[in-house]
Each structure stands twice: as structure tokens, then as C-alpha cells.
């Protein structure tokens, strides 16, 4: 039985620091969808996915996200 993959989302702050947004288990369908998307919405905020790293030691997928500028 597939229990999915733990995914950690990091936001790259303007100063260059990283801030963890969240960590949760994604289904393999959601992980596979990353092949086809460039943008992710989390907590009502839109981010561009700029990098991903598979941390085999911890069994986690780490995604680096940059917030999208919204006008309004």
C-alpha cells in the first residue's frame, strides 16, 4: 500500500533566507503532478516552484518556492 511521500515546502525570502511553510504527506498523484505544474497554491498564496530536492536520508521531497507578486 502506498502511503505517499512527505513533502516540505520552503519559501525563499527576499533576503535569501528559507522559511518552512509546511510539511505534509502528498499522494503519489500530487507528486507526479509536479511534472506538469510551475505554480503551487498553499494557504491561499501562490508560489512558483523553482527547485526540488529529494532527501533520500530523510525520505522527504523538499520544494523551494518563491512567492508570486499579486497586485490589488
Buried (B, 14 or more C-beta within 10 A) or exposed (E): EEEEBBBBBBBBEEEEEEEEBEEEEBEEEBBEEBEEEEEBEEEEEEBBBEEEEEEEEEEBBBBBBBBEEEEE
